[in-house]
């Protein structure tokens, strides 16, 4: 009887193997560590080519195929790779992180264990003012003199909360209740396992300049220090076709076509028709979408006709 079994080597990435367990610091007391991974760029190619059947010749180089898959949004092959990280992150930042529900997560529990004795501290020059155009974002830095006072108040508050928490524990209060007044900046830890397709989605959102600075620092490190080593062809394609690319809506495409033809008046009229521009009291106002489109045009060296 013929033995039909086949011994297959486990795909591995030498560069990622070198940093398994290595602690990469983030912010003042956070970190990211690679615990384990499954698959490499070759695993994506293998999964994509299985539909051709055994014995079929390769249709392109691995790099070219990966770029094709990502460019045309074929996502399933990227789900064949997974990454498991150990992260230490402030709870306010973790709230945004955990909204990505496509990962498997096991978090440090302050019901079972005493809370981590560390909270994110803000340097005097790190305080940011509320953005005037983005309700959920920050803008320019706060005056350094004010920042100095804010940092001193923060340190005092953190110490007071720490003392209250420790006092409750010493008096026998249950950990699950003693923790309730800890600062939102208290660090937590978790194991976070996610497939590559969903990881790229996480990075595209959290590396973006509009993301909160703190989570952007984590995302940037994961992308540049880890993913780039693990799946270099995929990372290159991700930067080209997702992160550094521009998406144009149907309306935006019409605008570009009008501008390319020198029809600035037509473009301006279209902007009024679709509500990008409104006029009140003789003043022309731009919608948020119109302001974002101006930024896109700038990358083409073009100017909006308003």
N, C-alpha and C positions, 0 to 999 in steps of 0.2 A: 504494500500500500504506500502510495506516494505521500510524503509529508508536505502538506500545503502551507504550513506555518512559515512565517518570514520574520527574521529578527531585524527590527528597525532601530537604528540609533536614535537617541533622543536629540532633537534639534537644540543646539546651544549657541550662545553668543559669548565669545571669549571676553569681549569688552565689558559686558554686563556681569559676567561671572566675577570679574575683578572687583566689582563694587558691591557685591552681595553683602549686606550687613553693615556697609559703611554709612556712617551718620553724616548727612548733609545738613548743616545748620540753616535755619530760616528765622527771620525776625530776631528777637532778642533771646528767646529760649525755646524756639520750636525746632523741629527737624523732620527729615524724610529719610527713610531707609528702604532699600529694596530687600524684600524677604525671599521672594521666589518669582519665577516667571514660567510661562509655557509658550513655546513657539518662537519663531523668528520671521524675518522677511520670507525665508524659504517656505515656511508653513502657509503663508498667505498664497504664494504661488502654487503650492501643492494643492490647496483647497480649490483654487480657481480652475486648475487644469484637470481636476478629476472628471469634469463633465465631458471631456474629450474622449475618455475611455483609454484603456491600457494600450500601449504601443503607439499612441498618436504622437507625432513629432511636436516639439515646442513651437508655438506660434510667434514667440518674441522672447527677448531677453527678460530676465526676472525684473530688472528695474523698469523696463518699458511696460511690462504687464501690470506691475503695481501702480504705476502712474496712470495707466488706462483705467484700472479699477477705481481708483480714487477720483479721477477726473469725471468719470461717468456714474459715480455714486453707487457702485456695486459694493455693498457693505458687508455681506455675509462672510467673505473670506477673511476680513479683518477681525471677525469675532472668534477666529480660531486661535488667536494669541491672547494671553492673559498676563496681567501683572499684579503682584501682591506687594503692597507697601505698608510699612509701619510709620504712622505720622503722629506728630505732636503739634497741636494747633490750638489757638485760642478759641473758646466756645462761640464767640460772636462770628468768627470766621468759619467755624465748623458748621454753623447753622446754614450758611450758604452752600458749603461743600456737600452737606448731606441731602440737599435738595436734588442732587443727581442720583436718582433712585435706581440706577442701572448697575449698581455695584453691590457686592456682598460685604457687609460691615460688621465688625465686632468691636465695640467701644469700651474703654475703661469705665467701670461703674463706680460711682461715688456712693452707691448703696452698699456695695460689698467692701469697698476700700476707702481709706482716707483720701480726700481730694489732693491732687497734685499741688505741691507747695510752690506754685509759680503762676504769675499773671502777666499778661502782656503790658509792658510799661511803654509809655510814649515819650520820646525825647522832645525837648522844647521846640525844636524846629520841624517836628513831624505832625503837629496839629494842623488840620485842614478845615477850611470854611465850607459851608454848604454851597453846592453849585447853584447858580442863579437860573440855569436852564434845565437842569436835571434833578428832579425831585428826590431821586434815590442815590445821587452821587455827590462827590465833594469837588471843591474847586481849588482856588489858590490857598497858599499857606496862611496861617494865622500870624499876626504880628508876634515876633520873637519874645517881646516883653510879656505879652499875654500868655504865650506858650510856656514860658518859665513858670508862671503862676499856676497854669493848668497842670503841669507835670508835678509840681509840688503838692497840689490838692489830690492828684491821682495817687501819689505815693502814700499820702496820709490816709486816704480812703481804703486803699488796698490793705494797709497794715491794720486798720481798724476792723475790717471785715475778717481778716485772718485771725485776729485776736478773739473776735466774737465766735467764730467757728471753732477754734481750738477750745475756747471756754465751754462751749456747749458739749463738745465731745468729752471733756474732762468731768462734766457733771452728769454724764451718762445718757445724754440725748442721742437718739438713734441717728446714725449717719445719714439716712435718707431724709431726715428733717433738719438736721444741723446744717446741711449744705445749702439751704434754700436762699440764703442771702449772700452767697459768694458772688464776686464780680463776674460779669459776663466775659471779661477778658481772661478768666482763669483757664489755664491750659488743660486740654484733655488729650488722650491718646487713643488710637484706633488702628486696627488692621483693616485695610481697604483693598479689595480685590475686584478688578474690573477688566473687561475685555477691551481689546485695542480700539474697536470701532467706537465704543462709548467713551473711552479715554480721550480719543481725538476730539469728540464733541465737547467734553469737559474742558480740554485745553483751548479749543477755539473760543469758548465763552470766557473762561477765567484768565487767559493770557491777554485778552483784549484790553486796550487802553481805558475802556469805560468800566472795567471791573474794579472792585475795591482793591486798593493797593495791597492790603495784607494777603488776600487770597491770590492776587496776581503774582506775588513773590513765590508762593508755593507752586503755582501752575508753571511759572517760568522755569523754576528749578527742575521740576519733573520733566518738562519737555526738553530743555537744553542739556541737562546733565544725565538723564536716564533714557528717555525715549529715543533721543538721537543716537545713543550708543546701541540700544537694543534692536531697533528696526530702522537703520539709516535710510534705506530707500523709501520707506513709508514716511519718515519724518521729512525728507526732502520734498516728496509729493504733497504732503500736508501743508508745508509752508507755501508751496507754489500755488496749489489749487484751492486751499481753504483759508489759511490764516492771512496770507499776504495778497489774496485775490480780491476782486471787486465783483459784487453781484448787482446787476442792473434789473430793475423791475421793468414791466412793459412800458410804463409811463416814462421811466428814466431813459429807456432805449429810444423812445420817440423824441425826447429832448435832445439826446446826443445827435440823432439823425438831423434834426432841425438846425442845430448849431453847426454841424459839419457842412450843411448847405448854406450857411450864412443867414438863416432865417431867424434872427434873434427876436423879431417882433412876434413871429408865430410861436416861438418857444415861450415868450412872456404871456401871450394870450392863453396858451395851453395851461400855464401855471395858475392863472386865475380860474380857468374852467374847472380844474380838478381840486381847487381849494388850497393849493400850495401858497398862493398869494391872496391876501385879502386887503381891502382898503377901508379905513375908518378915519373920518375926520381929515382926509387928505394925506394920511400916513399909510404907507404900504407895509404890511406885516407878513413875515415869513413863518410858515409852519415849521415844526421840528423836522419833518421829512425834507422840506426844501433846504434847510440849513445843512442837513446831512448830505444831500445831493451836491451842494456847493463844494463840500469837502472831497467828494468823489471826482468832481470835475477838475479840481485842483491837481489831482494826480495825473490827469491827462494834459495838464497845461492849458485847460480851458477855463473861461470865466462865465459865470451865470449872468444872464441878461437882466438882473434885478439887483 
